[in-house]
């Protein structure tokens, strides 16, 4: 899986961060579940926590700045992801093949769906808003 058109939002900062996340999931996916490096699993979880704290906050800042009409729903989705991530961390506090499989099947799937639907809508809105603002500058 790559950052193809299904996942590109048109916002450079967002696409770069999404690519980094997808690359990390690909690295984890490419390993045999029984031979997965526990350090890679731990790194992935740490990255997801950082991602949730920084990336989602950045998106929400843009939503507020541009007065994104679907921000309430989008922010609710972010809160759901954080709950899902916290539950995952609590349920899988150490490496196991089951934890890796759960991460790849549930967390990754949620993220990809969120990017393909909600983040693409946000990217389109921000890009259109910036074009409009640029065209109408005095």
N, CA, C and O atoms as CSV, one atom per row, in Angstrom:
chain,resi,resn,atom,element,x,y,z
A,1,UNK,N,N,0.840,-1.166,0.000
A,1,UNK,CA,C,0.000,0.000,0.000
A,1,UNK,C,C,0.892,1.238,0.000
A,1,UNK,O,O,1.926,1.276,0.667
A,2,UNK,N,N,0.475,2.241,-0.755
A,2,UNK,CA,C,1.238,3.477,-0.805
A,2,UNK,C,C,0.279,4.657,-0.669
A,2,UNK,O,O,-0.939,4.490,-0.604
A,3,UNK,N,N,0.854,5.829,-0.627
A,3,UNK,CA,C,0.027,7.030,-0.540
A,3,UNK,C,C,-0.438,7.360,-1.957
A,3,UNK,O,O,0.071,8.285,-2.591
A,4,UNK,N,N,-1.405,6.597,-2.439
A,4,UNK,CA,C,-1.922,6.835,-3.776
A,4,UNK,C,C,-3.072,7.834,-3.707
A,4,UNK,O,O,-3.348,8.403,-2.651
A,5,UNK,N,N,-3.727,8.037,-4.822
A,5,UNK,CA,C,-4.754,9.082,-4.908
A,5,UNK,C,C,-5.899,8.884,-3.915
A,5,UNK,O,O,-6.565,9.851,-3.546
A,6,UNK,N,N,-6.137,7.644,-3.476
A,6,UNK,CA,C,-7.208,7.419,-2.483
A,6,UNK,C,C,-6.929,8.141,-1.179
A,6,UNK,O,O,-7.853,8.501,-0.450
A,7,UNK,N,N,-5.639,8.354,-0.885
A,7,UNK,CA,C,-5.262,8.909,0.406
A,7,UNK,C,C,-4.645,10.297,0.330
A,7,UNK,O,O,-4.338,10.883,1.368
A,8,UNK,N,N,-4.456,10.831,-0.848
A,8,UNK,CA,C,-3.870,12.173,-0.966
A,8,UNK,C,C,-4.939,13.229,-0.753
A,8,UNK,O,O,-6.031,13.166,-1.319
A,9,UNK,N,N,-4.594,14.200,0.080
A,9,UNK,CA,C,-5.541,15.256,0.419
A,9,UNK,C,C,-5.249,16.549,-0.325
A,9,UNK,O,O,-6.100,17.436,-0.392
A,10,UNK,N,N,-4.051,16.660,-0.882
A,10,UNK,CA,C,-3.662,17.895,-1.559
A,10,UNK,C,C,-3.010,18.907,-0.636
A,10,UNK,O,O,-2.592,19.974,-1.086
A,11,UNK,N,N,-2.919,18.593,0.635
A,11,UNK,CA,C,-2.224,19.450,1.604
A,11,UNK,C,C,-0.871,18.802,1.876
A,11,UNK,O,O,-0.804,17.694,2.409
A,12,UNK,N,N,0.195,19.486,1.512
A,12,UNK,CA,C,1.532,18.907,1.591
A,12,UNK,C,C,1.851,18.379,2.982
A,12,UNK,O,O,2.287,17.236,3.125
A,13,UNK,N,N,1.638,19.198,4.012
A,13,UNK,CA,C,1.965,18.786,5.375
A,13,UNK,C,C,1.189,17.533,5.772
A,13,UNK,O,O,1.724,16.642,6.433
A,14,UNK,N,N,-0.077,17.475,5.361
A,14,UNK,CA,C,-0.927,16.350,5.729
A,14,UNK,C,C,-0.507,15.085,4.964
A,14,UNK,O,O,-0.416,14.002,5.542
A,15,UNK,N,N,-0.253,15.238,3.662
A,15,UNK,CA,C,0.152,14.085,2.861
A,15,UNK,C,C,1.489,13.522,3.314
A,15,UNK,O,O,1.671,12.305,3.325
A,16,UNK,N,N,2.422,14.380,3.687
A,16,UNK,CA,C,3.720,13.894,4.168
A,16,UNK,C,C,3.574,13.106,5.472
A,16,UNK,O,O,4.197,12.059,5.647
A,17,UNK,N,N,2.758,13.613,6.370
A,17,UNK,CA,C,2.559,12.909,7.635
A,17,UNK,C,C,1.809,11.599,7.420
A,17,UNK,O,O,2.126,10.589,8.049
A,18,UNK,N,N,0.813,11.613,6.529
A,18,UNK,CA,C,0.091,10.374,6.228
A,18,UNK,C,C,1.027,9.343,5.592
A,18,UNK,O,O,0.946,8.155,5.903
A,19,UNK,N,N,1.916,9.800,4.698
A,19,UNK,CA,C,2.859,8.890,4.045
A,19,UNK,C,C,3.770,8.241,5.078
A,19,UNK,O,O,4.026,7.038,5.016
A,20,UNK,N,N,4.254,9.024,6.018
A,20,UNK,CA,C,5.119,8.475,7.062
A,20,UNK,C,C,4.390,7.393,7.852
A,20,UNK,O,O,4.969,6.354,8.170
A,21,UNK,N,N,3.144,7.635,8.162
A,21,UNK,CA,C,2.350,6.668,8.906
A,21,UNK,C,C,2.106,5.407,8.078
A,21,UNK,O,O,2.255,4.296,8.587
A,22,UNK,N,N,1.738,5.565,6.822
A,22,UNK,CA,C,1.498,4.413,5.948
A,22,UNK,C,C,2.778,3.613,5.747
A,22,UNK,O,O,2.743,2.383,5.737
A,23,UNK,N,N,3.907,4.299,5.587
A,23,UNK,CA,C,5.193,3.601,5.444
A,23,UNK,C,C,5.502,2.754,6.676
A,23,UNK,O,O,6.012,1.640,6.557
A,24,UNK,N,N,5.197,3.275,7.840
A,24,UNK,CA,C,5.445,2.536,9.076
A,24,UNK,C,C,4.554,1.298,9.146
A,24,UNK,O,O,5.018,0.222,9.522
A,25,UNK,N,N,3.286,1.443,8.790
A,25,UNK,CA,C,2.392,0.288,8.772
A,25,UNK,C,C,2.856,-0.743,7.746
A,25,UNK,O,O,2.780,-1.945,7.998
A,26,UNK,N,N,3.335,-0.280,6.594
A,26,UNK,CA,C,3.846,-1.203,5.580
A,26,UNK,C,C,5.035,-1.988,6.100
A,26,UNK,O,O,5.150,-3.190,5.861
A,27,UNK,N,N,5.914,-1.306,6.809
A,27,UNK,CA,C,7.096,-1.970,7.373
A,27,UNK,C,C,6.661,-3.070,8.348
A,27,UNK,O,O,7.209,-4.172,8.341
A,28,UNK,N,N,5.683,-2.758,9.173
A,28,UNK,CA,C,5.168,-3.732,10.134
A,28,UNK,C,C,4.441,-4.861,9.401
A,28,UNK,O,O,4.580,-6.026,9.774
A,29,UNK,N,N,3.672,-4.533,8.369
A,29,UNK,CA,C,2.917,-5.527,7.603
A,29,UNK,C,C,3.829,-6.488,6.854
A,29,UNK,O,O,3.490,-7.659,6.678
A,30,UNK,N,N,4.971,-6.004,6.419
A,30,UNK,CA,C,5.880,-6.814,5.611
A,30,UNK,C,C,6.568,-7.912,6.413
A,30,UNK,O,O,7.145,-8.835,5.837
A,31,UNK,N,N,6.510,-7.818,7.713
A,31,UNK,CA,C,7.151,-8.830,8.549
A,31,UNK,C,C,6.165,-9.965,8.839
A,31,UNK,O,O,4.956,-9.753,8.935
A,32,UNK,N,N,6.701,-11.143,8.972
A,32,UNK,CA,C,5.912,-12.296,9.386
A,32,UNK,C,C,5.464,-12.053,10.828
A,32,UNK,O,O,6.274,-11.678,11.676
A,33,UNK,N,N,4.176,-12.266,11.107
A,33,UNK,CA,C,3.665,-11.987,12.452
A,33,UNK,C,C,4.461,-12.692,13.547
A,33,UNK,O,O,4.664,-12.133,14.625
A,34,UNK,N,N,4.900,-13.886,13.281
A,34,UNK,CA,C,5.640,-14.642,14.299
A,34,UNK,C,C,7.064,-14.122,14.489
A,34,UNK,O,O,7.693,-14.366,15.518
A,35,UNK,N,N,7.566,-13.398,13.474
A,35,UNK,CA,C,8.956,-12.923,13.537
A,35,UNK,C,C,9.044,-11.404,13.612
A,35,UNK,O,O,10.115,-10.836,13.396
A,36,UNK,N,N,7.952,-10.751,13.911
A,36,UNK,CA,C,7.949,-9.300,13.986
A,36,UNK,C,C,8.909,-8.820,15.068
A,36,UNK,O,O,8.978,-9.389,16.157
A,37,UNK,N,N,9.624,-7.793,14.757
A,37,UNK,CA,C,10.558,-7.191,15.700
A,37,UNK,C,C,9.761,-6.467,16.792
A,37,UNK,O,O,9.039,-5.516,16.490
A,38,UNK,N,N,9.876,-6.890,18.031
A,38,UNK,CA,C,9.142,-6.214,19.113
A,38,UNK,C,C,9.457,-4.719,19.193
A,38,UNK,O,O,8.590,-3.922,19.550
A,39,UNK,N,N,10.692,-4.337,18.863
A,39,UNK,CA,C,11.063,-2.916,18.902
A,39,UNK,C,C,10.293,-2.120,17.849
A,39,UNK,O,O,9.920,-0.973,18.095
A,40,UNK,N,N,10.052,-2.714,16.684
A,40,UNK,CA,C,9.271,-2.042,15.650
A,40,UNK,C,C,7.830,-1.856,16.109
A,40,UNK,O,O,7.216,-0.819,15.857
A,41,UNK,N,N,7.303,-2.861,16.777
A,41,UNK,CA,C,5.945,-2.762,17.316
A,41,UNK,C,C,5.868,-1.621,18.329
A,41,UNK,O,O,4.949,-0.803,18.273
A,42,UNK,N,N,6.816,-1.561,19.243
A,42,UNK,CA,C,6.858,-0.509,20.261
A,42,UNK,C,C,7.013,0.865,19.609
A,42,UNK,O,O,6.363,1.829,20.015
A,43,UNK,N,N,7.878,0.945,18.599
A,43,UNK,CA,C,8.069,2.201,17.871
A,43,UNK,C,C,6.759,2.633,17.198
A,43,UNK,O,O,6.405,3.811,17.231
A,44,UNK,N,N,6.054,1.695,16.598
A,44,UNK,CA,C,4.799,2.008,15.915
A,44,UNK,C,C,3.769,2.563,16.893
A,44,UNK,O,O,3.076,3.533,16.588
A,45,UNK,N,N,3.672,1.954,18.051
A,45,UNK,CA,C,2.725,2.436,19.065
A,45,UNK,C,C,3.123,3.839,19.520
A,45,UNK,O,O,2.271,4.720,19.634
A,46,UNK,N,N,4.396,4.047,19.777
A,46,UNK,CA,C,4.872,5.375,20.178
A,46,UNK,C,C,4.587,6.414,19.108
A,46,UNK,O,O,4.178,7.535,19.412
A,47,UNK,N,N,4.805,6.038,17.857
A,47,UNK,CA,C,4.540,6.955,16.758
A,47,UNK,C,C,3.054,7.294,16.692
A,47,UNK,O,O,2.691,8.448,16.467
A,48,UNK,N,N,2.199,6.300,16.884
A,48,UNK,CA,C,0.748,6.548,16.844
A,48,UNK,C,C,0.308,7.513,17.944
A,48,UNK,O,O,-0.564,8.354,17.723
A,49,UNK,N,N,0.899,7.396,19.105
A,49,UNK,CA,C,0.570,8.320,20.203
A,49,UNK,C,C,1.008,9.734,19.831
A,49,UNK,O,O,0.256,10.691,20.020
A,50,UNK,N,N,2.231,9.865,19.299
A,50,UNK,CA,C,2.714,11.174,18.859
A,50,UNK,C,C,1.826,11.713,17.742
A,50,UNK,O,O,1.472,12.892,17.733
A,51,UNK,N,N,1.475,10.855,16.817
A,51,UNK,CA,C,0.626,11.213,15.694
A,51,UNK,C,C,-0.716,11.753,16.200
A,51,UNK,O,O,-1.198,12.790,15.742
A,52,UNK,N,N,-1.296,11.038,17.137
A,52,UNK,CA,C,-2.584,11.466,17.688
A,52,UNK,C,C,-2.464,12.832,18.350
A,52,UNK,O,O,-3.350,13.674,18.202
A,53,UNK,N,N,-1.387,13.056,19.069
A,53,UNK,CA,C,-1.213,14.323,19.771
A,53,UNK,C,C,-0.890,15.481,18.837
A,53,UNK,O,O,-1.443,16.569,18.993
A,54,UNK,N,N,-0.008,15.265,17.875
A,54,UNK,CA,C,0.448,16.365,17.024
A,54,UNK,C,C,-0.361,16.519,15.743
A,54,UNK,O,O,-0.865,17.604,15.454
A,55,UNK,N,N,-0.486,15.460,14.987
A,55,UNK,CA,C,-1.151,15.535,13.691
A,55,UNK,C,C,-2.623,15.931,13.836
A,55,UNK,O,O,-3.114,16.810,13.127
A,56,UNK,N,N,-3.306,15.280,14.748
A,56,UNK,CA,C,-4.736,15.578,14.908
A,56,UNK,C,C,-4.948,16.995,15.433
A,56,UNK,O,O,-5.897,17.669,15.033
A,57,UNK,N,N,-4.077,17.446,16.320
A,57,UNK,CA,C,-4.169,18.828,16.817
A,57,UNK,C,C,-3.927,19.832,15.691
A,57,UNK,O,O,-4.593,20.864,15.616
A,58,UNK,N,N,-2.980,19.524,14.828
A,58,UNK,CA,C,-2.696,20.391,13.691
A,58,UNK,C,C,-3.910,20.478,12.766
A,58,UNK,O,O,-4.304,21.566,12.347
A,59,UNK,N,N,-4.495,19.327,12.454
A,59,UNK,CA,C,-5.701,19.321,11.622
A,59,UNK,C,C,-6.803,20.157,12.264
A,59,UNK,O,O,-7.461,20.950,11.588
A,60,UNK,N,N,-7.000,19.984,13.543
A,60,UNK,CA,C,-8.071,20.703,14.226
A,60,UNK,C,C,-7.805,22.204,14.254
A,60,UNK,O,O,-8.740,23.003,14.194
A,61,UNK,N,N,-6.548,22.584,14.345
A,61,UNK,CA,C,-6.200,24.002,14.268
A,61,UNK,C,C,-6.576,24.590,12.916
A,61,UNK,O,O,-7.105,25.698,12.841
A,62,UNK,N,N,-6.305,23.852,11.856
A,62,UNK,CA,C,-6.698,24.301,10.518
A,62,UNK,C,C,-8.217,24.357,10.375
A,62,UNK,O,O,-8.749,25.270,9.744
A,63,UNK,N,N,-8.903,23.398,10.952
A,63,UNK,CA,C,-10.369,23.412,10.899
A,63,UNK,C,C,-10.917,24.686,11.540
A,63,UNK,O,O,-11.826,25.322,11.007
A,64,UNK,N,N,-10.353,25.045,12.681
A,64,UNK,CA,C,-10.798,26.251,13.375
A,64,UNK,C,C,-10.433,27.503,12.583
A,64,UNK,O,O,-11.251,28.409,12.424
A,65,UNK,N,N,-9.203,27.545,12.090
A,65,UNK,CA,C,-8.742,28.720,11.353
A,65,UNK,C,C,-9.581,28.980,10.099
A,65,UNK,O,O,-9.912,30.124,9.790
A,66,UNK,N,N,-9.918,27.912,9.387
A,66,UNK,CA,C,-10.664,28.058,8.133
A,66,UNK,C,C,-12.179,27.900,8.308
A,66,UNK,O,O,-12.933,27.929,7.336
A,67,UNK,N,N,-12.606,27.733,9.557
A,67,UNK,CA,C,-14.032,27.572,9.864
A,67,UNK,C,C,-14.661,26.450,9.032
A,67,UNK,O,O,-15.662,26.631,8.339
A,68,UNK,N,N,-14.031,25.301,9.137
A,68,UNK,CA,C,-14.469,24.117,8.403
A,68,UNK,C,C,-15.860,23.699,8.875
A,68,UNK,O,O,-16.053,23.452,10.065
A,69,UNK,N,N,-16.829,23.614,7.968
A,69,UNK,CA,C,-18.210,23.340,8.383
A,69,UNK,C,C,-18.430,21.953,9.004
A,69,UNK,O,O,-19.365,21.776,9.785
A,70,UNK,N,N,-17.595,20.980,8.673
A,70,UNK,CA,C,-17.747,19.639,9.244
A,70,UNK,C,C,-16.791,19.384,10.402
A,70,UNK,O,O,-16.513,18.234,10.744
A,71,UNK,N,N,-16.291,20.451,11.001
A,71,UNK,CA,C,-15.275,20.270,12.045
A,71,UNK,C,C,-15.800,19.502,13.255
A,71,UNK,O,O,-15.062,18.715,13.848
A,72,UNK,N,N,-17.039,19.712,13.627
A,72,UNK,CA,C,-17.574,19.013,14.797
A,72,UNK,C,C,-17.526,17.495,14.581
A,72,UNK,O,O,-17.088,16.748,15.456
A,73,UNK,N,N,-17.977,17.060,13.420
A,73,UNK,CA,C,-17.957,15.628,13.109
A,73,UNK,C,C,-16.522,15.111,13.011
A,73,UNK,O,O,-16.204,14.046,13.540
A,74,UNK,N,N,-15.662,15.863,12.336
A,74,UNK,CA,C,-14.280,15.444,12.135
A,74,UNK,C,C,-13.558,15.338,13.485
A,74,UNK,O,O,-12.823,14.379,13.720
A,75,UNK,N,N,-13.762,16.299,14.349
A,75,UNK,CA,C,-13.143,16.257,15.673
A,75,UNK,C,C,-13.676,15.087,16.498
A,75,UNK,O,O,-12.943,14.478,17.277
A,76,UNK,N,N,-14.959,14.782,16.316
A,76,UNK,CA,C,-15.547,13.628,17.001
A,76,UNK,C,C,-14.849,12.346,16.542
A,76,UNK,O,O,-14.581,11.458,17.350
A,77,UNK,N,N,-14.558,12.256,15.252
A,77,UNK,CA,C,-13.823,11.113,14.715
A,77,UNK,C,C,-12.429,11.017,15.357
A,77,UNK,O,O,-11.968,9.926,15.690
A,78,UNK,N,N,-11.780,12.148,15.523
A,78,UNK,CA,C,-10.465,12.153,16.164
A,78,UNK,C,C,-10.566,11.633,17.594
A,78,UNK,O,O,-9.727,10.846,18.032
A,79,UNK,N,N,-11.582,12.066,18.315
A,79,UNK,CA,C,-11.766,11.595,19.698
A,79,UNK,C,C,-12.003,10.086,19.726
A,79,UNK,O,O,-11.511,9.393,20.617
A,80,UNK,N,N,-12.757,9.582,18.750
A,80,UNK,CA,C,-12.992,8.141,18.662
A,80,UNK,C,C,-11.680,7.389,18.422
A,80,UNK,O,O,-11.449,6.325,18.996
A,81,UNK,N,N,-10.830,7.955,17.571
A,81,UNK,CA,C,-9.538,7.317,17.310
A,81,UNK,C,C,-8.695,7.287,18.579
A,81,UNK,O,O,-8.079,6.267,18.890
A,82,UNK,N,N,-8.663,8.380,19.301
A,82,UNK,CA,C,-7.873,8.436,20.532
A,82,UNK,C,C,-8.385,7.406,21.535
A,82,UNK,O,O,-7.590,6.739,22.196
A,83,UNK,N,N,-9.704,7.270,21.652
A,83,UNK,CA,C,-10.280,6.242,22.532
A,83,UNK,C,C,-9.869,4.848,22.073
A,83,UNK,O,O,-9.496,4.000,22.883
A,84,UNK,N,N,-9.942,4.624,20.776
A,84,UNK,CA,C,-9.570,3.331,20.208
A,84,UNK,C,C,-8.085,3.044,20.468
A,84,UNK,O,O,-7.723,1.923,20.823
A,85,UNK,N,N,-7.246,4.037,20.294
A,85,UNK,CA,C,-5.813,3.877,20.522
A,85,UNK,C,C,-5.522,3.602,21.997
A,85,UNK,O,O,-4.708,2.736,22.317
A,86,UNK,N,N,-6.180,4.332,22.895
A,86,UNK,CA,C,-5.976,4.106,24.332
A,86,UNK,C,C,-6.415,2.692,24.727
A,86,UNK,O,O,-5.744,2.013,25.504
A,87,UNK,N,N,-7.548,2.270,24.180
A,87,UNK,CA,C,-8.026,0.918,24.479
A,87,UNK,C,C,-7.035,-0.110,23.950
A,87,UNK,O,O,-6.736,-1.097,24.622
A,88,UNK,N,N,-6.528,0.125,22.745
A,88,UNK,CA,C,-5.546,-0.792,22.174
A,88,UNK,C,C,-4.308,-0.884,23.068
A,88,UNK,O,O,-3.841,-1.981,23.376
A,89,UNK,N,N,-3.787,0.256,23.478
A,89,UNK,CA,C,-2.579,0.276,24.329
A,89,UNK,C,C,-2.825,-0.444,25.653
A,89,UNK,O,O,-1.953,-1.156,26.150
A,90,UNK,N,N,-4.011,-0.256,26.217
A,90,UNK,CA,C,-4.336,-0.903,27.480
A,90,UNK,C,C,-4.471,-2.421,27.290
A,90,UNK,O,O,-4.041,-3.195,28.145
A,91,UNK,N,N,-5.058,-2.834,26.189
A,91,UNK,CA,C,-5.285,-4.250,25.909
A,91,UNK,C,C,-4.040,-4.974,25.428
A,91,UNK,O,O,-3.931,-6.192,25.573
A,92,UNK,N,N,-3.102,-4.232,24.857
A,92,UNK,CA,C,-1.896,-4.829,24.280
A,92,UNK,C,C,-0.679,-4.072,24.795
A,92,UNK,O,O,0.005,-3.383,24.039
A,93,UNK,N,N,-0.420,-4.208,26.087
A,93,UNK,CA,C,0.669,-3.441,26.680
A,93,UNK,C,C,2.044,-4.048,26.421
A,93,UNK,O,O,3.056,-3.494,26.851
A,94,UNK,N,N,2.086,-5.169,25.730
A,94,UNK,CA,C,3.368,-5.738,25.322
A,94,UNK,C,C,3.208,-6.416,23.965
A,94,UNK,O,O,2.099,-6.699,23.512
A,95,UNK,N,N,4.333,-6.663,23.343
A,95,UNK,CA,C,4.345,-7.263,22.016
A,95,UNK,C,C,3.783,-8.677,22.026
A,95,UNK,O,O,4.058,-9.465,22.930
A,96,UNK,N,N,3.000,-8.979,21.015
A,96,UNK,CA,C,2.565,-10.349,20.724
A,96,UNK,C,C,2.104,-10.363,19.270
A,96,UNK,O,O,1.725,-9.321,18.735
A,97,UNK,N,N,2.131,-11.521,18.626
A,97,UNK,CA,C,1.607,-11.584,17.255
A,97,UNK,C,C,0.149,-11.125,17.169
A,97,UNK,O,O,-0.250,-10.507,16.182
A,98,UNK,N,N,-0.644,-11.427,18.200
A,98,UNK,CA,C,-2.044,-10.981,18.217
A,98,UNK,C,C,-2.145,-9.455,18.267
A,98,UNK,O,O,-3.010,-8.856,17.629
A,99,UNK,N,N,-1.250,-8.843,19.033
A,99,UNK,CA,C,-1.263,-7.378,19.133
A,99,UNK,C,C,-0.929,-6.756,17.776
A,99,UNK,O,O,-1.560,-5.780,17.369
A,100,UNK,N,N,0.057,-7.314,17.077
A,100,UNK,CA,C,0.425,-6.798,15.760
A,100,UNK,C,C,-0.742,-6.957,14.792
A,100,UNK,O,O,-1.075,-6.034,14.048
A,101,UNK,N,N,-1.353,-8.123,14.808
A,101,UNK,CA,C,-2.487,-8.385,13.919
A,101,UNK,C,C,-3.644,-7.429,14.213
A,101,UNK,O,O,-4.266,-6.902,13.291
A,102,UNK,N,N,-3.927,-7.211,15.484
A,102,UNK,CA,C,-4.982,-6.278,15.870
A,102,UNK,C,C,-4.653,-4.871,15.401
A,102,UNK,O,O,-5.519,-4.164,14.886
A,103,UNK,N,N,-3.418,-4.470,15.578
A,103,UNK,CA,C,-2.980,-3.146,15.148
A,103,UNK,C,C,-3.164,-2.978,13.640
A,103,UNK,O,O,-3.695,-1.967,13.180
A,104,UNK,N,N,-2.724,-3.968,12.885
A,104,UNK,CA,C,-2.794,-3.880,11.429
A,104,UNK,C,C,-4.226,-3.981,10.914
A,104,UNK,O,O,-4.566,-3.341,9.919
A,105,UNK,N,N,-5.056,-4.762,11.563
A,105,UNK,CA,C,-6.422,-4.954,11.070
A,105,UNK,C,C,-7.408,-3.902,11.550
A,105,UNK,O,O,-8.354,-3.575,10.833
A,106,UNK,N,N,-7.209,-3.372,12.729
A,106,UNK,CA,C,-8.198,-2.441,13.286
A,106,UNK,C,C,-7.750,-0.989,13.248
A,106,UNK,O,O,-8.422,-0.142,12.660
A,107,UNK,N,N,-6.630,-0.704,13.866
A,107,UNK,CA,C,-6.152,0.679,13.941
A,107,UNK,C,C,-5.814,1.187,12.543
A,107,UNK,O,O,-6.238,2.275,12.155
A,108,UNK,N,N,-5.053,0.401,11.791
A,108,UNK,CA,C,-4.666,0.810,10.439
A,108,UNK,C,C,-5.899,1.030,9.568
A,108,UNK,O,O,-5.973,2.017,8.836
A,109,UNK,N,N,-6.845,0.138,9.642
A,109,UNK,CA,C,-8.059,0.255,8.817
A,109,UNK,C,C,-8.831,1.528,9.162
A,109,UNK,O,O,-9.315,2.226,8.270
A,110,UNK,N,N,-8.943,1.826,10.451
A,110,UNK,CA,C,-9.648,3.041,10.855
A,110,UNK,C,C,-8.937,4.262,10.277
A,110,UNK,O,O,-9.579,5.157,9.727
A,111,UNK,N,N,-7.615,4.295,10.404
A,111,UNK,CA,C,-6.844,5.443,9.925
A,111,UNK,C,C,-7.015,5.617,8.422
A,111,UNK,O,O,-7.262,6.726,7.949
A,112,UNK,N,N,-6.884,4.529,7.670
A,112,UNK,CA,C,-7.000,4.631,6.215
A,112,UNK,C,C,-8.389,5.102,5.793
A,112,UNK,O,O,-8.512,5.923,4.884
A,113,UNK,N,N,-9.419,4.599,6.433
A,113,UNK,CA,C,-10.783,5.056,6.130
A,113,UNK,C,C,-10.953,6.530,6.460
A,113,UNK,O,O,-11.581,7.273,5.706
A,114,UNK,N,N,-10.400,6.946,7.573
A,114,UNK,CA,C,-10.495,8.348,7.991
A,114,UNK,C,C,-9.790,9.261,6.985
A,114,UNK,O,O,-10.318,10.309,6.616
A,115,UNK,N,N,-8.608,8.861,6.550
A,115,UNK,CA,C,-7.868,9.659,5.568
A,115,UNK,C,C,-8.650,9.736,4.262
A,115,UNK,O,O,-8.845,10.818,3.709
A,116,UNK,N,N,-9.097,8.579,3.772
A,116,UNK,CA,C,-9.772,8.506,2.472
A,116,UNK,C,C,-11.085,9.282,2.444
A,116,UNK,O,O,-11.502,9.756,1.387
A,117,UNK,N,N,-11.733,9.414,3.583
A,117,UNK,CA,C,-13.016,10.106,3.609
A,117,UNK,C,C,-12.901,11.503,4.216
A,117,UNK,O,O,-13.042,12.502,3.510
A,118,UNK,N,N,-12.648,11.572,5.497
A,118,UNK,CA,C,-12.701,12.847,6.217
A,118,UNK,C,C,-11.546,13.786,5.889
A,118,UNK,O,O,-11.751,14.981,5.673
A,119,UNK,N,N,-10.330,13.241,5.851
A,119,UNK,CA,C,-9.183,14.113,5.590
A,119,UNK,C,C,-9.179,14.625,4.149
A,119,UNK,O,O,-8.746,15.748,3.892
A,120,UNK,N,N,-9.656,13.812,3.216
A,120,UNK,CA,C,-9.739,14.284,1.829
A,120,UNK,C,C,-10.733,15.444,1.719
A,120,UNK,O,O,-10.476,16.415,1.007
A,121,UNK,N,N,-11.855,15.346,2.415
A,121,UNK,CA,C,-12.836,16.441,2.410
A,121,UNK,C,C,-12.234,17.706,3.019
A,121,UNK,O,O,-12.427,18.806,2.501
A,122,UNK,N,N,-11.516,17.542,4.106
A,122,UNK,CA,C,-10.870,18.681,4.748
A,122,UNK,C,C,-9.838,19.303,3.814
A,122,UNK,O,O,-9.786,20.525,3.675
A,123,UNK,N,N,-9.024,18.480,3.178
A,123,UNK,CA,C,-8.016,18.983,2.248
A,123,UNK,C,C,-8.636,19.757,1.102
A,123,UNK,O,O,-8.142,20.822,0.732
A,124,UNK,N,N,-9.702,19.240,0.543
A,124,UNK,CA,C,-10.397,19.920,-0.545
A,124,UNK,C,C,-10.925,21.274,-0.081
A,124,UNK,O,O,-10.793,22.278,-0.782
A,125,UNK,N,N,-11.522,21.289,1.100
A,125,UNK,CA,C,-12.071,22.531,1.643
A,125,UNK,C,C,-10.970,23.574,1.844
A,125,UNK,O,O,-11.116,24.723,1.428
A,126,UNK,N,N,-9.879,23.175,2.477
A,126,UNK,CA,C,-8.791,24.121,2.748
A,126,UNK,C,C,-8.173,24.615,1.448
A,126,UNK,O,O,-7.909,25.808,1.303
A,127,UNK,N,N,-7.942,23.717,0.508
A,127,UNK,CA,C,-7.379,24.134,-0.778
A,127,UNK,C,C,-8.286,25.128,-1.494
A,127,UNK,O,O,-7.804,26.118,-2.045
A,128,UNK,N,N,-9.581,24.876,-1.493
A,128,UNK,CA,C,-10.521,25.794,-2.141
A,128,UNK,C,C,-10.562,27.134,-1.422
A,128,UNK,O,O,-10.607,28.188,-2.055
A,129,UNK,N,N,-10.546,27.083,-0.117
A,129,UNK,CA,C,-10.571,28.304,0.686
A,129,UNK,C,C,-9.314,29.134,0.425
A,129,UNK,O,O,-9.398,30.354,0.279
A,130,UNK,N,N,-8.153,28.482,0.364
A,130,UNK,CA,C,-6.907,29.210,0.109
A,130,UNK,C,C,-6.887,29.805,-1.299
A,130,UNK,O,O,-6.410,30.924,-1.489
A,131,UNK,N,N,-7.396,29.073,-2.279
A,131,UNK,CA,C,-7.481,29.613,-3.650
A,131,UNK,C,C,-8.385,30.842,-3.679
A,131,UNK,O,O,-8.053,31.855,-4.294
A,132,UNK,N,N,-9.515,30.744,-3.016
A,132,UNK,CA,C,-10.460,31.862,-2.971
A,132,UNK,C,C,-9.826,33.066,-2.285
A,132,UNK,O,O,-9.892,34.188,-2.788
A,133,UNK,N,N,-9.209,32.820,-1.128
A,133,UNK,CA,C,-8.586,33.917,-0.379
A,133,UNK,C,C,-7.466,34.565,-1.178
A,133,UNK,O,O,-7.324,35.788,-1.163
A,134,UNK,N,N,-6.664,33.757,-1.880
A,134,UNK,CA,C,-5.571,34.278,-2.681
A,134,UNK,C,C,-6.106,35.100,-3.852
A,134,UNK,O,O,-5.571,36.165,-4.159
A,135,UNK,N,N,-7.145,34.615,-4.498
A,135,UNK,CA,C,-7.713,35.303,-5.658
A,135,UNK,C,C,-8.389,36.617,-5.260
A,135,UNK,O,O,-8.505,37.530,-6.078
A,136,UNK,N,N,-8.822,36.710,-4.034
A,136,UNK,CA,C,-9.560,37.892,-3.589
A,136,UNK,C,C,-8.768,38.801,-2.661
A,136,UNK,O,O,-9.342,39.638,-1.964
A,137,UNK,N,N,-7.449,38.635,-2.654
A,137,UNK,CA,C,-6.610,39.540,-1.855
A,137,UNK,C,C,-6.553,40.897,-2.518
A,137,UNK,O,O,-6.471,40.988,-3.743
A,138,UNK,N,N,-6.594,41.952,-1.727
A,138,UNK,CA,C,-6.534,43.303,-2.307
A,138,UNK,C,C,-5.169,43.622,-2.876
A,138,UNK,O,O,-4.958,44.717,-3.398
